Amino acid sequence: MSALYARLRRRVERLPLRVRLTLASTLLLPFALAVVFALVFLRFEASVNASIDGDLRARADALETMVMQHGPAAIKSGAGIDLLRPQGAFAQVVDRSGRVLASSDAIEAVSLLTPEQARVATARGLHGDHDRIPLVAKRSRLVAVPLRARAETVVVGRSLKGREGANESFARALLIGGPLALLLSAAACYLAAAAALRPVEQMRRRADEITGNDQSARLPVPPADDEIGRLGQTLNDMIGRLESALTRQRELTQNASHELRTPLTVLTTELELSLEHDLPEAVRAATNSALEEARRVSRLADDLLTLAQVEESGLPLSIEAVDLDELLRLVAARAARRSSASERRLAVDAETTIAGVDPSRVEQAIGNLVDNALSYGRGAVTIALREHDDEIHISVSDEGPGFPADLRGRAFERFTRRNNGTSGGAGLGLGLAIVKAIADAHGGRAEIANAAPTTVVVTLPSPSTPNGANDRRHGTQGRDSPRGAAGLR
């Protein structure tokens, strides 16, 4: 039994809240309706009984006067019969012991009151229902009025056929209206629950839209000062605290990145100068290792600064007309020393292509891809550039095993790392996230074209694609900038 209850409870808990509220109210409603209908039915029957008793008492009072004047036989006289005829009433005169002194023709063989009832009726009157009487349809209703001067009682009654018919009609109406009322009440409860939960759904939808870039976003709070309104206000206060914490974190990241760039640049320069002198082999190896670590930390500082800018106000761009072929060869030249040290070939397969881009950002993105290929890939690294369908595709590929299956769907997320056991380490997983941010800022995209061997493609709008909207969005120089492609050379 407990296991069945547990399963039923688990199934109910999976239902939506509005459905559970409707079920709860629908299950409780029949009991409430039953109580209400019973009270209404009893009140209706009492009202009908009061009406019948009033009619019978009036007849009994009239017969009392006649019996006092003409004796018990008066109920069988013409006036007595006429008084009883409407609605099929009947009458008896009984003494204190219940003996019938006179009776209507239809009930001559029946004693309407027992001796005990006759004594009570003689003392203070009596009214109530009577069991089925021969020759009288249905049950009967009796009213007894005492003749105090003669210690006798006038009993007047009539069939309850009309009352029972009315009761049956009323009960039938309740049985038909009950289920209908239950259905209408269930629908009303569902609509009421849906209306009550609508502010919660609005807050959920708004919360689903809030991102880290929209710091001023808040949940809609209903005007009523109730539990839902207070919940919304509490959540907004929490969002405000998170916003303040995030702002402080971004400021710390920006300030730390700015502060680290200068000493790291100085350290890198001094290490490079040291390597130009004759050094013992052990010292040279240590210096090379320190230089590599300094460069890695320098790149990390640049990456953190870039991500902080993206989160705060979007990535700022300085759009220029750039020869992408020359830009890619510049990236390859900067990575040549590292590729030579690892005895891997680095090639550029590109033709002269002029496009409106931010040269420093595109150089940073392609540099990150080349760095990833040299750190995690194998064999030759190829930087290729192609134009197709009004788009420019810049790809960086290597001959390595590619991205692990569990990494492909989230490779461009921040702090997603992989470690293939090379000496380059696992990194912090910021390189591809920055590549995606730079591509998105240019109105393009970044994607993994092949999983193995690895090919990552950055797609940018071609020169024929309007770029003015992109320039206005970032508030930067357009393609009419005085620097132009010649400025790079």
C-alpha positions as CSV (number, residue, x, y, z in Angstrom):
1,M,0.0,0.0,0.0
2,S,2.8,2.4,0.9
3,A,4.6,1.6,-2.4
4,L,1.5,2.3,-4.4
5,Y,1.0,5.6,-2.5
6,A,4.6,6.5,-3.2
7,R,4.3,5.8,-6.9
8,L,1.1,7.8,-7.1
9,R,2.6,10.7,-5.2
10,R,5.6,10.7,-7.6
11,R,3.3,10.8,-10.6
12,V,1.3,13.6,-9.2
13,E,4.4,15.6,-8.4
14,R,5.4,15.5,-12.0
15,L,2.2,17.2,-13.0
16,P,2.2,21.0,-13.6
17,L,1.3,23.1,-10.6
18,R,-1.9,24.5,-12.1
19,V,-3.1,20.9,-12.8
20,R,-2.3,19.8,-9.2
21,L,-4.2,22.8,-7.8
22,T,-7.2,21.9,-10.1
23,L,-7.1,18.3,-9.1
24,A,-7.0,19.2,-5.4
25,S,-9.9,21.5,-5.6
26,T,-11.9,19.1,-7.8
27,L,-11.3,16.2,-5.4
28,L,-12.5,18.3,-2.4
29,L,-15.3,20.0,-4.3
30,P,-17.7,16.9,-4.3
31,F,-17.7,16.8,-0.5
32,A,-18.5,20.5,-0.3
33,L,-21.2,20.2,-3.0
34,A,-22.7,17.2,-1.2
35,V,-23.0,19.1,2.0
36,V,-24.5,22.2,0.2
37,F,-26.9,20.1,-1.8
38,A,-28.0,18.2,1.4
39,L,-28.7,21.4,3.2
40,V,-30.5,22.9,0.3
41,F,-32.6,19.7,-0.1
42,L,-33.5,19.7,3.6
43,R,-34.4,23.3,3.5
44,F,-36.6,22.8,0.5
45,E,-38.4,19.9,2.1
46,A,-38.8,21.8,5.3
47,S,-40.3,24.7,3.3
48,V,-42.8,22.3,1.6
49,N,-43.7,20.7,4.9
50,A,-44.3,24.2,6.4
51,S,-46.7,25.0,3.6
52,I,-48.6,21.7,3.9
53,D,-48.8,22.1,7.7
54,G,-50.2,25.6,7.3
55,D,-52.9,24.3,5.0
56,L,-53.8,21.3,7.2
57,R,-53.8,23.5,10.3
58,A,-56.3,25.9,8.7
59,R,-58.6,23.0,7.8
60,A,-58.2,21.6,11.3
61,D,-59.2,24.9,12.9
62,A,-62.3,25.1,10.7
63,L,-63.2,21.5,11.5
64,E,-62.6,22.2,15.3
65,T,-65.2,24.9,15.1
66,M,-67.7,22.5,13.4
67,V,-67.0,19.7,15.8
68,M,-67.5,22.0,18.8
69,Q,-70.9,23.0,17.4
70,H,-72.2,19.8,15.9
71,G,-70.2,17.0,17.4
72,P,-67.7,14.6,15.8
73,A,-70.2,13.6,13.1
74,A,-69.7,17.1,11.6
75,I,-66.6,15.9,9.7
76,K,-68.9,13.7,7.6
77,S,-71.5,16.4,7.0
78,G,-71.7,18.2,3.7
79,A,-69.8,21.2,5.0
80,G,-67.1,19.0,6.4
81,I,-66.7,17.0,3.2
82,D,-66.5,20.2,1.2
83,L,-63.8,21.4,3.5
84,L,-61.7,18.3,3.0
85,R,-62.3,17.7,-0.6
86,P,-59.7,20.1,-2.1
87,Q,-56.4,18.2,-2.6
88,G,-57.9,15.0,-1.2
89,A,-57.6,15.7,2.5
90,F,-59.1,13.4,5.2
91,A,-60.0,13.8,8.9
92,Q,-60.7,11.9,12.1
93,V,-61.9,12.8,15.6
94,V,-60.2,10.7,18.3
95,D,-60.4,10.7,22.1
96,R,-57.5,10.8,24.6
97,S,-57.0,7.0,24.3
98,G,-56.8,7.0,20.5
99,R,-60.3,5.6,19.9
100,V,-61.8,6.9,16.6
101,L,-65.0,8.8,17.3
102,A,-65.6,9.9,13.7
103,S,-63.7,9.5,10.4
104,S,-63.7,10.3,6.7
105,D,-65.1,7.6,4.5
106,A,-61.6,6.8,2.9
107,I,-59.9,6.0,6.2
108,E,-62.7,4.5,8.4
109,A,-60.7,1.3,8.9
110,V,-57.6,3.1,9.9
111,S,-56.6,4.7,13.2
112,L,-54.4,7.7,12.4
113,L,-53.0,8.1,16.0
114,T,-51.6,5.6,18.4
115,P,-52.8,5.9,22.1
116,E,-49.5,7.6,23.0
117,Q,-49.8,10.0,20.1
118,A,-53.4,10.7,21.0
119,R,-52.5,11.6,24.5
120,V,-49.7,14.0,23.2
121,A,-52.1,15.5,20.6
122,T,-54.8,16.1,23.2
123,A,-52.3,17.9,25.4
124,R,-50.5,20.1,23.0
125,G,-51.2,19.2,19.4
126,L,-49.1,17.2,16.9
127,H,-47.9,17.2,13.3
128,G,-45.7,14.9,11.3
129,D,-45.6,12.3,8.6
130,H,-47.6,9.1,8.6
131,D,-46.8,5.7,7.0
132,R,-48.7,4.5,3.9
133,I,-52.5,4.5,4.5
134,P,-54.7,2.1,2.4
135,L,-56.6,4.0,-0.4
136,V,-54.2,7.0,0.0
137,A,-51.4,7.4,-2.5
138,K,-47.9,7.7,-1.1
139,R,-47.3,8.7,2.5
140,S,-49.4,11.2,4.4
141,R,-48.9,14.4,6.5
142,L,-51.0,14.8,9.6
143,V,-51.8,17.8,11.8
144,A,-53.7,17.2,15.1
145,V,-55.5,20.1,16.9
146,P,-56.8,19.4,20.5
147,L,-60.4,20.1,21.5
148,R,-59.5,21.0,25.1
149,A,-63.1,21.4,26.3
150,R,-64.0,17.9,25.2
151,A,-60.6,16.0,25.6
152,E,-60.7,15.1,22.0
153,T,-58.5,15.8,19.0
154,V,-59.2,16.7,15.4
155,V,-56.7,15.0,13.1
156,V,-56.5,16.3,9.5
157,G,-54.2,14.8,6.9
158,R,-53.4,14.7,3.2
159,S,-51.3,12.7,0.8
160,L,-47.6,13.7,0.3
161,K,-47.7,12.7,-3.4
162,G,-47.2,16.3,-4.4
163,R,-44.3,16.8,-1.9
164,E,-42.5,13.6,-2.9
165,G,-42.9,14.5,-6.6
166,A,-41.4,17.9,-5.9
167,N,-38.6,16.3,-3.9
168,E,-37.8,13.9,-6.7
169,S,-37.8,16.7,-9.3
170,F,-35.6,18.8,-7.1
171,A,-33.2,15.9,-6.4
172,R,-33.1,15.1,-10.1
173,A,-32.1,18.7,-10.8
174,L,-29.4,18.5,-8.2
175,L,-28.0,15.2,-9.6
176,I,-27.9,16.8,-13.1
177,G,-26.6,20.1,-12.0
178,G,-24.0,18.6,-9.5
179,P,-21.7,17.1,-12.1
180,L,-22.1,20.2,-14.3
181,A,-21.3,22.4,-11.4
182,L,-18.3,20.2,-10.7
183,L,-17.0,20.6,-14.3
184,L,-17.6,24.3,-14.3
185,S,-15.9,24.7,-10.9
186,A,-12.9,22.6,-12.1
187,A,-12.6,24.8,-15.2
188,A,-12.8,27.9,-13.0
189,C,-10.2,26.6,-10.6
190,Y,-7.9,25.8,-13.6
191,L,-8.3,29.3,-15.0
192,A,-7.9,30.9,-11.6
193,A,-4.7,28.9,-11.0
194,A,-3.4,29.8,-14.4
195,A,-4.2,33.5,-13.8
196,A,-2.5,33.3,-10.4
197,L,0.6,31.7,-11.8
198,R,0.8,33.9,-14.9
199,P,3.2,36.4,-13.1
200,V,5.4,33.5,-12.2
201,E,5.5,32.4,-15.9
202,Q,6.3,36.0,-16.9
203,M,9.2,36.1,-14.4
204,R,10.4,32.7,-15.7
205,R,10.4,33.9,-19.3
206,R,12.2,37.1,-18.4
207,A,14.7,35.2,-16.3
208,D,15.4,32.9,-19.2
209,E,16.2,36.0,-21.4
210,I,18.6,37.7,-18.9
211,T,22.2,37.3,-19.7
212,G,25.4,38.6,-18.2
213,N,25.6,41.3,-20.9
214,D,22.2,42.8,-19.8
215,Q,23.1,44.0,-16.4
216,S,20.1,46.3,-15.9
217,A,17.5,43.6,-16.7
218,R,15.0,42.8,-13.9
219,L,12.1,40.5,-13.5
220,P,8.5,41.9,-13.9
221,V,7.0,42.2,-10.4
222,P,3.1,42.1,-10.1
223,P,1.6,45.1,-8.4
224,A,-0.1,43.1,-5.7
225,D,1.8,42.9,-2.4
226,D,1.5,39.1,-2.1
227,E,3.8,36.1,-2.0
228,I,4.5,36.2,-5.7
229,G,5.2,39.9,-5.6
230,R,7.5,39.6,-2.7
231,L,9.3,36.7,-4.4
232,G,9.8,38.8,-7.6
233,Q,11.2,41.6,-5.5
234,T,13.5,39.3,-3.6
235,L,14.8,37.8,-6.9
236,N,15.4,41.3,-8.3
237,D,17.3,42.2,-5.2
238,M,19.4,39.1,-5.7
239,I,20.0,40.0,-9.3
240,G,21.1,43.4,-8.2
241,R,23.6,41.9,-5.8
242,L,24.9,39.5,-8.5
243,E,25.2,42.5,-10.9
244,S,27.3,44.4,-8.3
245,A,29.5,41.4,-7.7
246,L,29.9,40.8,-11.5
247,T,30.8,44.4,-12.0
248,R,33.4,44.3,-9.3
249,Q,34.8,41.1,-10.8
250,R,35.0,42.6,-14.3
251,E,36.7,45.7,-12.9
252,L,39.2,43.5,-11.1
253,T,39.9,41.5,-14.2
254,Q,40.4,44.6,-16.3
255,N,42.6,46.3,-13.8
256,A,44.7,43.2,-13.2
257,S,45.1,42.7,-16.9
258,H,46.1,46.3,-17.5
259,E,48.6,46.2,-14.6
260,L,50.1,42.9,-15.8
261,R,50.7,43.8,-19.4
262,T,53.6,46.3,-18.8
263,P,55.7,44.1,-16.4
264,L,55.1,41.0,-18.6
265,T,56.2,42.9,-21.7
266,V,59.3,44.1,-19.9
267,L,60.0,40.6,-18.6
268,T,59.5,39.1,-22.1
269,T,61.8,41.6,-23.7
270,E,64.6,41.1,-21.1
271,L,64.4,37.3,-21.5
272,E,64.7,37.7,-25.2
273,L,67.7,39.9,-24.8
274,S,69.3,37.5,-22.5
275,L,69.0,34.7,-25.1
276,E,71.0,36.8,-27.5
277,H,74.1,36.3,-25.3
278,D,76.2,33.2,-24.9
279,L,74.7,31.3,-22.0
280,P,75.4,27.9,-20.5
281,E,73.1,25.2,-21.9
282,A,71.2,24.8,-18.7
283,V,70.7,28.5,-18.2
284,R,69.6,28.9,-21.8
285,A,67.0,26.1,-21.4
286,A,65.7,27.7,-18.2
287,T,65.5,31.1,-19.9
288,N,63.7,29.6,-22.9
289,S,61.2,28.0,-20.5
290,A,60.7,31.2,-18.6
291,L,60.3,33.1,-21.8
292,E,57.6,30.7,-23.0
293,E,55.8,31.0,-19.6
294,A,56.0,34.8,-19.7
295,R,54.5,34.8,-23.2
296,R,51.7,32.4,-22.1
297,V,50.9,34.6,-19.1
298,S,51.0,37.7,-21.3
299,R,48.5,36.0,-23.7
300,L,46.4,35.1,-20.7
301,A,46.3,38.8,-19.6
302,D,45.3,39.9,-23.1
303,D,42.6,37.2,-23.2
304,L,41.2,38.2,-19.9
305,L,41.1,41.8,-20.9
306,T,39.4,41.0,-24.1
307,L,36.7,38.9,-22.4
308,A,36.1,41.7,-19.8
309,Q,35.5,44.1,-22.7
310,V,33.1,41.7,-24.4
311,E,31.1,41.3,-21.2
312,E,31.0,44.9,-20.3
313,S,30.0,46.7,-23.5
314,G,30.7,44.4,-26.5
315,L,34.1,44.0,-28.2
316,P,35.3,47.4,-29.6
317,L,36.4,47.2,-33.2
318,S,38.5,49.5,-35.4
319,I,37.4,48.6,-38.9
320,E,39.8,49.1,-41.7
321,A,40.3,47.8,-45.3
322,V,42.9,45.1,-44.7
323,D,44.7,42.7,-46.9
324,L,43.9,39.4,-45.2
325,D,46.6,37.4,-47.1
326,E,49.2,39.7,-45.7
327,L,47.7,39.6,-42.2
328,L,47.7,35.8,-42.2
329,R,51.3,35.6,-43.3
330,L,52.1,38.0,-40.5
331,V,50.5,35.6,-38.0
332,A,52.4,32.7,-39.5
333,A,55.7,34.6,-39.3
334,R,55.2,35.3,-35.6
335,A,54.5,31.6,-34.9
336,A,57.4,30.4,-37.1
337,R,59.9,30.2,-34.3
338,R,57.5,28.0,-32.2
339,S,56.7,25.8,-35.1
340,S,60.4,25.4,-36.0
341,A,61.2,24.5,-32.4
342,S,58.6,21.7,-32.5
343,E,59.8,20.7,-36.0
344,R,56.3,21.2,-37.6
345,R,55.6,22.9,-40.9
346,L,53.4,26.0,-40.9
347,A,52.0,27.1,-44.3
348,V,49.7,29.8,-45.6
349,D,47.3,29.1,-48.5
350,A,45.7,32.4,-49.4
351,E,45.3,35.0,-52.1
352,T,45.1,38.7,-51.9
353,T,41.7,39.6,-50.3
354,I,40.7,43.0,-49.1
355,A,38.1,43.1,-46.4
356,G,36.8,45.6,-43.8
357,V,37.9,44.1,-40.5
358,D,39.7,45.1,-37.3
359,P,43.2,43.8,-38.1
360,S,44.4,43.5,-34.5
361,R,41.3,41.4,-33.5
362,V,41.4,39.2,-36.6
363,E,45.1,38.7,-36.0
364,Q,44.4,37.8,-32.4
365,A,41.7,35.3,-33.4
366,I,43.8,33.5,-36.0
367,G,46.8,33.6,-33.7
368,N,44.8,31.8,-31.1
369,L,43.8,29.1,-33.6
370,V,47.4,28.6,-34.7
371,D,48.5,28.5,-31.0
372,N,45.9,25.8,-30.3
373,A,47.0,23.8,-33.4
374,L,50.6,23.9,-32.3
375,S,49.8,23.1,-28.7
376,Y,47.3,20.3,-29.2
377,G,47.5,19.2,-32.8
378,R,50.0,17.2,-34.7
379,G,51.8,17.4,-38.1
380,A,51.7,20.4,-40.4
381,V,49.5,23.4,-39.7
382,T,47.8,25.1,-42.6
383,I,46.2,28.6,-42.6
384,A,43.8,28.8,-45.6
385,L,41.6,31.6,-46.9
386,R,38.7,31.2,-49.3
387,E,35.8,33.3,-50.6
388,H,32.5,31.7,-51.1
389,D,28.9,32.9,-51.3
390,D,29.6,36.4,-50.1
391,E,31.6,35.2,-47.2
392,I,35.3,34.9,-46.4
393,H,36.3,31.6,-44.7
394,I,39.6,31.5,-42.8
395,S,40.5,28.0,-41.6
396,V,43.3,26.7,-39.5
397,S,43.9,22.9,-39.7
398,D,46.4,20.4,-38.5
399,E,46.9,16.6,-38.7
400,G,46.1,15.8,-35.1
401,P,43.4,13.6,-33.6
402,G,40.9,16.4,-33.4
403,F,38.5,17.4,-30.8
404,P,37.2,14.8,-28.3
405,A,33.6,13.9,-28.8
406,D,32.6,15.4,-25.4
407,L,34.3,18.6,-26.3
408,R,32.9,19.4,-29.8
409,G,29.6,20.8,-28.6
410,R,31.1,23.2,-26.1
411,A,34.5,23.9,-27.6
412,F,33.8,27.6,-27.9
413,E,32.6,28.0,-24.4
414,R,34.9,29.8,-21.9
415,F,37.2,27.7,-19.7
416,T,36.6,24.6,-21.8
417,R,40.0,22.8,-21.8
418,R,41.5,19.6,-23.2
419,N,44.8,18.0,-22.4
420,N,46.4,15.6,-24.9
421,G,49.5,15.1,-22.9
422,T,51.7,17.5,-24.7
423,S,54.1,19.8,-23.0
424,G,51.9,22.8,-23.8
425,G,49.7,22.1,-20.9
426,A,46.0,22.3,-20.7
427,G,45.6,26.1,-20.8
428,L,42.7,28.0,-19.4
429,G,40.2,27.4,-22.3
430,L,39.9,31.1,-23.3
431,G,41.4,31.0,-26.8
432,L,38.4,29.6,-28.7
433,A,36.0,31.7,-26.7
434,I,37.8,34.8,-27.8
435,V,37.9,33.5,-31.4
436,K,34.1,33.2,-31.3
437,A,33.7,36.7,-29.7
438,I,35.8,38.3,-32.4
439,A,33.9,36.5,-35.2
440,D,30.5,37.5,-33.7
441,A,31.6,41.1,-33.3
442,H,32.4,41.2,-37.1
443,G,29.0,39.8,-37.9
444,G,30.5,36.3,-38.7
445,R,30.8,33.0,-36.9
446,A,33.3,30.4,-35.7
447,E,32.8,26.7,-36.0
448,I,34.5,23.4,-36.2
449,A,34.4,22.2,-39.8
450,N,36.1,18.8,-39.2
451,A,36.6,17.0,-36.0
452,A,39.6,14.9,-37.1
453,P,41.9,16.1,-38.5
454,T,41.0,19.3,-36.8
455,T,39.8,22.3,-38.9
456,V,38.4,25.4,-37.3
457,V,36.9,28.0,-39.6
458,V,36.3,31.7,-38.9
459,T,33.7,33.1,-41.3
460,L,33.6,36.9,-42.0
461,P,31.4,39.0,-44.3
462,S,33.0,39.4,-47.7
463,P,33.8,42.9,-49.2
464,S,30.5,42.9,-51.1
465,T,28.5,42.5,-47.9
466,P,27.4,45.8,-46.4
467,N,29.4,46.5,-43.2
468,G,28.1,49.9,-42.2
469,A,25.8,48.5,-39.6
470,N,28.7,46.7,-38.0
471,D,30.7,49.9,-37.9
472,R,27.9,51.9,-36.3
473,R,27.3,49.2,-33.7
474,H,30.8,49.4,-32.4
475,G,31.3,53.1,-33.0
476,T,34.6,52.6,-34.8
477,Q,36.3,53.6,-38.0
478,G,34.8,52.5,-41.3
479,R,36.5,51.3,-44.4
480,D,37.2,54.9,-45.3
481,S,39.7,55.0,-42.5
482,P,42.9,56.8,-43.5
483,R,45.0,53.8,-42.3
484,G,43.7,51.4,-44.8
485,A,45.5,48.3,-46.1
486,A,48.6,50.4,-46.9
487,G,48.9,51.3,-43.3
488,L,49.7,47.6,-42.5
489,R,52.5,47.5,-45.0
